[in-house]
Amino acid sequence: MNIAGVLVHARADSSEQVAASLGRMPGLEIHARTEDHRFVVTIEEQENSVISETLLKLHTVDGVLSAAMVYQHAEPEENTATIDYPA
């Protein structure tokens, strides 16, 4: 699992439109919204490349002034399968 924390800054006149666009993006969750039109979001995906693509896509959302990744964490998937070897 890969998680990225991103700060998104929207134009004042587009804040609602940006919120709606962010809400439709797969793997993205809005955690906080400030009075000065900034959004704290996370992107959670299995592949790092998908996080990169989503971050780049944020820059193309109408009304977004900037999107900066401020945190990234990756964990390998836990292997839940076990193998029993004969004694």
Backbone as XML, in Angstrom:
<?xml version="1.0"?>
<chain id="A" units="angstrom">
  <residue number="1" name="MET">
    <atom name="N" x="0.850" y="-1.175" z="0.000"/>
    <atom name="CA" x="0.000" y="0.000" z="0.000"/>
    <atom name="C" x="0.891" y="1.231" z="0.000"/>
  </residue>
  <residue number="2" name="ASN">
    <atom name="N" x="0.533" y="2.190" z="-0.802"/>
    <atom name="CA" x="1.240" y="3.461" z="-0.911"/>
    <atom name="C" x="0.279" y="4.582" z="-0.561"/>
  </residue>
  <residue number="3" name="ILE">
    <atom name="N" x="0.741" y="5.485" z="0.289"/>
    <atom name="CA" x="-0.091" y="6.613" z="0.717"/>
    <atom name="C" x="0.703" y="7.893" z="0.521"/>
  </residue>
  <residue number="4" name="ALA">
    <atom name="N" x="0.059" y="8.881" z="-0.063"/>
    <atom name="CA" x="0.676" y="10.193" z="-0.243"/>
    <atom name="C" x="-0.230" y="11.250" z="0.358"/>
  </residue>
  <residue number="5" name="GLY">
    <atom name="N" x="0.347" y="12.154" z="1.113"/>
    <atom name="CA" x="-0.378" y="13.311" z="1.631"/>
    <atom name="C" x="-0.101" y="14.495" z="0.731"/>
  </residue>
  <residue number="6" name="VAL">
    <atom name="N" x="-1.155" y="15.173" z="0.323"/>
    <atom name="CA" x="-1.018" y="16.255" z="-0.652"/>
    <atom name="C" x="-1.772" y="17.482" z="-0.161"/>
  </residue>
  <residue number="7" name="LEU">
    <atom name="N" x="-1.160" y="18.654" z="-0.345"/>
    <atom name="CA" x="-1.820" y="19.922" z="-0.065"/>
    <atom name="C" x="-2.218" y="20.538" z="-1.400"/>
  </residue>
  <residue number="8" name="VAL">
    <atom name="N" x="-3.511" y="20.766" z="-1.566"/>
    <atom name="CA" x="-4.054" y="21.326" z="-2.804"/>
    <atom name="C" x="-4.581" y="22.721" z="-2.501"/>
  </residue>
  <residue number="9" name="HIS">
    <atom name="N" x="-4.166" y="23.713" z="-3.295"/>
    <atom name="CA" x="-4.622" y="25.093" z="-3.127"/>
    <atom name="C" x="-5.490" y="25.464" z="-4.328"/>
  </residue>
  <residue number="10" name="ALA">
    <atom name="N" x="-6.696" y="25.925" z="-4.029"/>
    <atom name="CA" x="-7.646" y="26.258" z="-5.092"/>
    <atom name="C" x="-7.866" y="27.773" z="-5.166"/>
  </residue>
  <residue number="11" name="ARG">
    <atom name="N" x="-8.273" y="28.231" z="-6.339"/>
    <atom name="CA" x="-8.695" y="29.630" z="-6.475"/>
    <atom name="C" x="-9.946" y="29.840" z="-5.640"/>
  </residue>
  <residue number="12" name="ALA">
    <atom name="N" x="-10.085" y="31.008" z="-5.066"/>
    <atom name="CA" x="-11.226" y="31.310" z="-4.195"/>
    <atom name="C" x="-12.557" y="31.118" z="-4.921"/>
  </residue>
  <residue number="13" name="ASP">
    <atom name="N" x="-12.618" y="31.524" z="-6.181"/>
    <atom name="CA" x="-13.872" y="31.430" z="-6.929"/>
    <atom name="C" x="-14.155" y="30.028" z="-7.456"/>
  </residue>
  <residue number="14" name="SER">
    <atom name="N" x="-13.233" y="29.091" z="-7.230"/>
    <atom name="CA" x="-13.400" y="27.731" z="-7.745"/>
    <atom name="C" x="-13.363" y="26.673" z="-6.654"/>
  </residue>
  <residue number="15" name="SER">
    <atom name="N" x="-13.376" y="27.081" z="-5.420"/>
    <atom name="CA" x="-13.187" y="26.151" z="-4.309"/>
    <atom name="C" x="-14.229" y="25.031" z="-4.296"/>
  </residue>
  <residue number="16" name="GLU">
    <atom name="N" x="-15.474" y="25.360" z="-4.514"/>
    <atom name="CA" x="-16.533" y="24.340" z="-4.514"/>
    <atom name="C" x="-16.383" y="23.384" z="-5.685"/>
  </residue>
  <residue number="17" name="GLN">
    <atom name="N" x="-16.046" y="23.911" z="-6.838"/>
    <atom name="CA" x="-15.839" y="23.087" z="-8.025"/>
    <atom name="C" x="-14.654" y="22.155" z="-7.813"/>
  </residue>
  <residue number="18" name="VAL">
    <atom name="N" x="-13.575" y="22.652" z="-7.223"/>
    <atom name="CA" x="-12.402" y="21.821" z="-6.943"/>
    <atom name="C" x="-12.769" y="20.715" z="-5.957"/>
  </residue>
  <residue number="19" name="ALA">
    <atom name="N" x="-13.517" y="21.056" z="-4.911"/>
    <atom name="CA" x="-13.935" y="20.050" z="-3.920"/>
    <atom name="C" x="-14.720" y="18.929" z="-4.602"/>
  </residue>
  <residue number="20" name="ALA">
    <atom name="N" x="-15.608" y="19.284" z="-5.491"/>
    <atom name="CA" x="-16.404" y="18.278" z="-6.204"/>
    <atom name="C" x="-15.509" y="17.409" z="-7.094"/>
  </residue>
  <residue number="21" name="SER">
    <atom name="N" x="-14.572" y="18.022" z="-7.786"/>
    <atom name="CA" x="-13.658" y="17.271" z="-8.650"/>
    <atom name="C" x="-12.787" y="16.323" z="-7.841"/>
  </residue>
  <residue number="22" name="LEU">
    <atom name="N" x="-12.269" y="16.796" z="-6.720"/>
    <atom name="CA" x="-11.440" y="15.947" z="-5.866"/>
    <atom name="C" x="-12.247" y="14.768" z="-5.344"/>
  </residue>
  <residue number="23" name="GLY">
    <atom name="N" x="-13.494" y="15.015" z="-4.986"/>
    <atom name="CA" x="-14.351" y="13.962" z="-4.463"/>
    <atom name="C" x="-14.641" y="12.849" z="-5.446"/>
  </residue>
  <residue number="24" name="ARG">
    <atom name="N" x="-14.481" y="13.120" z="-6.729"/>
    <atom name="CA" x="-14.730" y="12.109" z="-7.763"/>
    <atom name="C" x="-13.481" y="11.340" z="-8.159"/>
  </residue>
  <residue number="25" name="MET">
    <atom name="N" x="-12.329" y="11.719" z="-7.652"/>
    <atom name="CA" x="-11.086" y="11.059" z="-8.058"/>
    <atom name="C" x="-10.889" y="9.771" z="-7.266"/>
  </residue>
  <residue number="26" name="PRO">
    <atom name="N" x="-10.707" y="8.643" z="-7.963"/>
    <atom name="CA" x="-10.519" y="7.372" z="-7.264"/>
    <atom name="C" x="-9.232" y="7.366" z="-6.437"/>
  </residue>
  <residue number="27" name="GLY">
    <atom name="N" x="-9.329" y="6.806" z="-5.236"/>
    <atom name="CA" x="-8.170" y="6.691" z="-4.363"/>
    <atom name="C" x="-7.832" y="7.944" z="-3.585"/>
  </residue>
  <residue number="28" name="LEU">
    <atom name="N" x="-8.574" y="9.023" z="-3.820"/>
    <atom name="CA" x="-8.292" y="10.299" z="-3.167"/>
    <atom name="C" x="-9.365" y="10.590" z="-2.120"/>
  </residue>
  <residue number="29" name="GLU">
    <atom name="N" x="-8.920" y="11.054" z="-0.960"/>
    <atom name="CA" x="-9.848" y="11.405" z="0.114"/>
    <atom name="C" x="-9.492" y="12.777" z="0.671"/>
  </residue>
  <residue number="30" name="ILE">
    <atom name="N" x="-10.505" y="13.629" z="0.835"/>
    <atom name="CA" x="-10.310" y="14.950" z="1.439"/>
    <atom name="C" x="-10.411" y="14.785" z="2.950"/>
  </residue>
  <residue number="31" name="HIS">
    <atom name="N" x="-9.374" y="15.254" z="3.665"/>
    <atom name="CA" x="-9.361" y="15.137" z="5.126"/>
    <atom name="C" x="-9.633" y="16.465" z="5.817"/>
  </residue>
  <residue number="32" name="ALA">
    <atom name="N" x="-9.269" y="17.565" z="5.174"/>
    <atom name="CA" x="-9.486" y="18.885" z="5.769"/>
    <atom name="C" x="-9.586" y="19.922" z="4.666"/>
  </residue>
  <residue number="33" name="ARG">
    <atom name="N" x="-10.286" y="20.988" z="5.014"/>
    <atom name="CA" x="-10.464" y="22.102" z="4.081"/>
    <atom name="C" x="-10.360" y="23.385" z="4.892"/>
  </residue>
  <residue number="34" name="THR">
    <atom name="N" x="-9.540" y="24.318" z="4.455"/>
    <atom name="CA" x="-9.333" y="25.550" z="5.205"/>
    <atom name="C" x="-10.138" y="26.699" z="4.609"/>
  </residue>
  <residue number="35" name="GLU">
    <atom name="N" x="-10.236" y="27.758" z="5.378"/>
    <atom name="CA" x="-10.971" y="28.944" z="4.914"/>
    <atom name="C" x="-10.268" y="29.649" z="3.767"/>
  </residue>
  <residue number="36" name="ASP">
    <atom name="N" x="-8.949" y="29.409" z="3.624"/>
    <atom name="CA" x="-8.220" y="30.046" z="2.525"/>
    <atom name="C" x="-8.088" y="29.124" z="1.308"/>
  </residue>
  <residue number="37" name="HIS">
    <atom name="N" x="-9.043" y="28.189" z="1.176"/>
    <atom name="CA" x="-9.221" y="27.376" z="-0.030"/>
    <atom name="C" x="-8.103" y="26.361" z="-0.258"/>
  </residue>
  <residue number="38" name="ARG">
    <atom name="N" x="-7.635" y="25.778" z="0.829"/>
    <atom name="CA" x="-6.640" y="24.703" z="0.746"/>
    <atom name="C" x="-7.292" y="23.409" z="1.210"/>
  </residue>
  <residue number="39" name="PHE">
    <atom name="N" x="-6.882" y="22.324" z="0.587"/>
    <atom name="CA" x="-7.410" y="21.006" z="0.914"/>
    <atom name="C" x="-6.251" y="20.095" z="1.316"/>
  </residue>
  <residue number="40" name="VAL">
    <atom name="N" x="-6.436" y="19.369" z="2.389"/>
    <atom name="CA" x="-5.492" y="18.329" z="2.775"/>
    <atom name="C" x="-6.113" y="17.014" z="2.322"/>
  </residue>
  <residue number="41" name="VAL">
    <atom name="N" x="-5.409" y="16.329" z="1.429"/>
    <atom name="CA" x="-5.942" y="15.090" z="0.868"/>
    <atom name="C" x="-4.908" y="13.975" z="0.973"/>
  </residue>
  <residue number="42" name="THR">
    <atom name="N" x="-5.397" y="12.751" z="0.913"/>
    <atom name="CA" x="-4.500" y="11.607" z="0.763"/>
    <atom name="C" x="-4.873" y="10.866" z="-0.507"/>
  </residue>
  <residue number="43" name="ILE">
    <atom name="N" x="-3.857" y="10.252" z="-1.084"/>
    <atom name="CA" x="-4.037" y="9.371" z="-2.226"/>
    <atom name="C" x="-3.524" y="8.010" z="-1.777"/>
  </residue>
  <residue number="44" name="GLU">
    <atom name="N" x="-4.375" y="7.003" z="-1.849"/>
    <atom name="CA" x="-3.991" y="5.650" z="-1.458"/>
    <atom name="C" x="-4.142" y="4.729" z="-2.661"/>
  </residue>
  <residue number="45" name="GLU">
    <atom name="N" x="-3.063" y="4.084" z="-3.025"/>
    <atom name="CA" x="-3.062" y="3.176" z="-4.179"/>
    <atom name="C" x="-2.062" y="2.062" z="-3.943"/>
  </residue>
  <residue number="46" name="GLN">
    <atom name="N" x="-2.187" y="1.004" z="-4.695"/>
    <atom name="CA" x="-1.244" y="-0.105" z="-4.618"/>
    <atom name="C" x="0.075" y="0.230" z="-5.317"/>
  </residue>
  <residue number="47" name="GLU">
    <atom name="N" x="-0.010" y="0.931" z="-6.411"/>
    <atom name="CA" x="1.166" y="1.223" z="-7.229"/>
    <atom name="C" x="1.611" y="2.667" z="-7.080"/>
  </residue>
  <residue number="48" name="ASN">
    <atom name="N" x="2.925" y="2.878" z="-6.921"/>
    <atom name="CA" x="3.465" y="4.237" z="-6.859"/>
    <atom name="C" x="3.156" y="5.018" z="-8.121"/>
  </residue>
  <residue number="49" name="SER">
    <atom name="N" x="3.158" y="4.335" z="-9.263"/>
    <atom name="CA" x="2.918" y="5.033" z="-10.522"/>
    <atom name="C" x="1.515" y="5.641" z="-10.566"/>
  </residue>
  <residue number="50" name="VAL">
    <atom name="N" x="0.544" y="4.993" z="-9.939"/>
    <atom name="CA" x="-0.821" y="5.523" z="-9.920"/>
    <atom name="C" x="-0.874" y="6.782" z="-9.056"/>
  </residue>
  <residue number="51" name="ILE">
    <atom name="N" x="-0.141" y="6.788" z="-7.948"/>
    <atom name="CA" x="-0.080" y="7.986" z="-7.112"/>
    <atom name="C" x="0.533" y="9.130" z="-7.905"/>
  </residue>
  <residue number="52" name="SER">
    <atom name="N" x="1.598" y="8.861" z="-8.628"/>
    <atom name="CA" x="2.238" y="9.896" z="-9.449"/>
    <atom name="C" x="1.282" y="10.440" z="-10.501"/>
  </residue>
  <residue number="53" name="GLU">
    <atom name="N" x="0.552" y="9.548" z="-11.148"/>
    <atom name="CA" x="-0.411" y="9.969" z="-12.165"/>
    <atom name="C" x="-1.520" y="10.827" z="-11.553"/>
  </residue>
  <residue number="54" name="THR">
    <atom name="N" x="-2.003" y="10.430" z="-10.378"/>
    <atom name="CA" x="-3.059" y="11.195" z="-9.714"/>
    <atom name="C" x="-2.543" y="12.569" z="-9.317"/>
  </residue>
  <residue number="55" name="LEU">
    <atom name="N" x="-1.326" y="12.634" z="-8.798"/>
    <atom name="CA" x="-0.739" y="13.921" z="-8.424"/>
    <atom name="C" x="-0.616" y="14.828" z="-9.640"/>
  </residue>
  <residue number="56" name="LEU">
    <atom name="N" x="-0.166" y="14.291" z="-10.750"/>
    <atom name="CA" x="-0.083" y="15.089" z="-11.983"/>
    <atom name="C" x="-1.464" y="15.532" z="-12.438"/>
  </residue>
  <residue number="57" name="LYS">
    <atom name="N" x="-2.453" y="14.652" z="-12.296"/>
    <atom name="CA" x="-3.820" y="14.983" z="-12.707"/>
    <atom name="C" x="-4.393" y="16.129" z="-11.871"/>
  </residue>
  <residue number="58" name="LEU">
    <atom name="N" x="-3.989" y="16.207" z="-10.602"/>
    <atom name="CA" x="-4.482" y="17.299" z="-9.751"/>
    <atom name="C" x="-4.142" y="18.666" z="-10.334"/>
  </residue>
  <residue number="59" name="HIS">
    <atom name="N" x="-2.989" y="18.766" z="-11.002"/>
    <atom name="CA" x="-2.565" y="20.036" z="-11.592"/>
    <atom name="C" x="-3.430" y="20.437" z="-12.784"/>
  </residue>
  <residue number="60" name="THR">
    <atom name="N" x="-4.186" y="19.502" z="-13.328"/>
    <atom name="CA" x="-5.023" y="19.808" z="-14.489"/>
    <atom name="C" x="-6.468" y="20.115" z="-14.100"/>
  </residue>
  <residue number="61" name="VAL">
    <atom name="N" x="-6.810" y="19.965" z="-12.821"/>
    <atom name="CA" x="-8.177" y="20.255" z="-12.373"/>
    <atom name="C" x="-8.410" y="21.754" z="-12.458"/>
  </residue>
  <residue number="62" name="ASP">
    <atom name="N" x="-9.480" y="22.141" z="-13.135"/>
    <atom name="CA" x="-9.804" y="23.560" z="-13.285"/>
    <atom name="C" x="-9.983" y="24.196" z="-11.915"/>
  </residue>
  <residue number="63" name="GLY">
    <atom name="N" x="-9.257" y="25.257" z="-11.654"/>
    <atom name="CA" x="-9.359" y="25.972" z="-10.386"/>
    <atom name="C" x="-8.255" y="25.641" z="-9.392"/>
  </residue>
  <residue number="64" name="VAL">
    <atom name="N" x="-7.454" y="24.616" z="-9.675"/>
    <atom name="CA" x="-6.348" y="24.272" z="-8.781"/>
    <atom name="C" x="-5.149" y="25.163" z="-9.111"/>
  </residue>
  <residue number="65" name="LEU">
    <atom name="N" x="-4.644" y="25.853" z="-8.080"/>
    <atom name="CA" x="-3.461" y="26.686" z="-8.246"/>
    <atom name="C" x="-2.185" y="25.880" z="-8.052"/>
  </residue>
  <residue number="66" name="SER">
    <atom name="N" x="-2.205" y="24.959" z="-7.080"/>
    <atom name="CA" x="-1.031" y="24.127" z="-6.828"/>
    <atom name="C" x="-1.447" y="22.848" z="-6.115"/>
  </residue>
  <residue number="67" name="ALA">
    <atom name="N" x="-0.598" y="21.847" z="-6.256"/>
    <atom name="CA" x="-0.778" y="20.579" z="-5.550"/>
    <atom name="C" x="0.621" y="20.075" z="-5.213"/>
  </residue>
  <residue number="68" name="ALA">
    <atom name="N" x="0.898" y="19.957" z="-3.923"/>
    <atom name="CA" x="2.240" y="19.576" z="-3.490"/>
    <atom name="C" x="2.171" y="18.359" z="-2.571"/>
  </residue>
  <residue number="69" name="MET">
    <atom name="N" x="2.942" y="17.330" z="-2.921"/>
    <atom name="CA" x="3.018" y="16.169" z="-2.058"/>
    <atom name="C" x="3.897" y="16.535" z="-0.866"/>
  </residue>
  <residue number="70" name="VAL">
    <atom name="N" x="3.359" y="16.336" z="0.326"/>
    <atom name="CA" x="4.096" y="16.680" z="1.537"/>
    <atom name="C" x="4.450" y="15.451" z="2.365"/>
  </residue>
  <residue number="71" name="TYR">
    <atom name="N" x="3.929" y="14.290" z="1.967"/>
    <atom name="CA" x="4.172" y="13.068" z="2.718"/>
    <atom name="C" x="3.972" y="11.886" z="1.798"/>
  </residue>
  <residue number="72" name="GLN">
    <atom name="N" x="4.830" y="10.877" z="1.959"/>
    <atom name="CA" x="4.658" y="9.644" z="1.193"/>
    <atom name="C" x="5.113" y="8.485" z="2.059"/>
  </residue>
  <residue number="73" name="HIS">
    <atom name="N" x="4.324" y="7.421" z="2.058"/>
    <atom name="CA" x="4.642" y="6.227" z="2.833"/>
    <atom name="C" x="4.274" y="5.003" z="2.009"/>
  </residue>
  <residue number="74" name="ALA">
    <atom name="N" x="5.156" y="4.011" z="2.027"/>
    <atom name="CA" x="4.888" y="2.770" z="1.303"/>
    <atom name="C" x="5.160" y="1.598" z="2.230"/>
  </residue>
  <residue number="75" name="GLU">
    <atom name="N" x="4.278" y="0.626" z="2.166"/>
    <atom name="CA" x="4.438" y="-0.609" z="2.922"/>
    <atom name="C" x="4.255" y="-1.775" z="1.975"/>
  </residue>
  <residue number="76" name="PRO">
    <atom name="N" x="5.111" y="-2.790" z="2.122"/>
    <atom name="CA" x="4.881" y="-3.979" z="1.306"/>
    <atom name="C" x="3.621" y="-4.680" z="1.770"/>
  </residue>
  <residue number="77" name="GLU">
    <atom name="N" x="2.964" y="-5.328" z="0.822"/>
    <atom name="CA" x="1.777" y="-6.097" z="1.201"/>
    <atom name="C" x="2.201" y="-7.251" z="2.082"/>
  </residue>
  <residue number="78" name="GLU">
    <atom name="N" x="1.427" y="-7.483" z="3.121"/>
    <atom name="CA" x="1.730" y="-8.607" z="3.987"/>
    <atom name="C" x="1.377" y="-9.894" z="3.268"/>
  </residue>
  <residue number="79" name="ASN">
    <atom name="N" x="2.265" y="-10.849" z="3.370"/>
    <atom name="CA" x="2.018" y="-12.145" z="2.773"/>
    <atom name="C" x="1.218" y="-12.968" z="3.774"/>
  </residue>
  <residue number="80" name="THR">
    <atom name="N" x="-0.044" y="-13.166" z="3.489"/>
    <atom name="CA" x="-0.908" y="-13.885" z="4.422"/>
    <atom name="C" x="-0.850" y="-15.382" z="4.211"/>
  </residue>
  <residue number="81" name="ALA">
    <atom name="N" x="-0.242" y="-15.807" z="3.135"/>
    <atom name="CA" x="-0.144" y="-17.245" z="2.872"/>
    <atom name="C" x="0.988" y="-17.833" z="3.709"/>
  </residue>
  <residue number="82" name="THR">
    <atom name="N" x="0.746" y="-18.974" z="4.273"/>
    <atom name="CA" x="1.777" y="-19.670" z="5.029"/>
    <atom name="C" x="2.004" y="-21.045" z="4.409"/>
  </residue>
  <residue number="83" name="ILE">
    <atom name="N" x="3.207" y="-21.514" z="4.560"/>
    <atom name="CA" x="3.553" y="-22.831" z="4.034"/>
    <atom name="C" x="3.912" y="-23.709" z="5.211"/>
  </residue>
  <residue number="84" name="ASP">
    <atom name="N" x="3.261" y="-24.839" z="5.301"/>
    <atom name="CA" x="3.580" y="-25.803" z="6.358"/>
    <atom name="C" x="4.536" y="-26.840" z="5.768"/>
  </residue>
  <residue number="85" name="TYR">
    <atom name="N" x="5.710" y="-26.885" z="6.356"/>
    <atom name="CA" x="6.703" y="-27.856" z="5.925"/>
    <atom name="C" x="6.629" y="-29.079" z="6.823"/>
  </residue>
  <residue number="86" name="PRO">
    <atom name="N" x="6.766" y="-30.281" z="6.250"/>
    <atom name="CA" x="6.734" y="-31.478" z="7.091"/>
    <atom name="C" x="7.924" y="-31.484" z="8.059"/>
  </residue>
  <residue number="87" name="ALA">
    <atom name="N" x="7.690" y="-31.996" z="9.244"/>
    <atom name="CA" x="8.746" y="-32.059" z="10.263"/>
    <atom name="C" x="9.752" y="-33.129" z="9.961"/>
  </residue>
</chain>
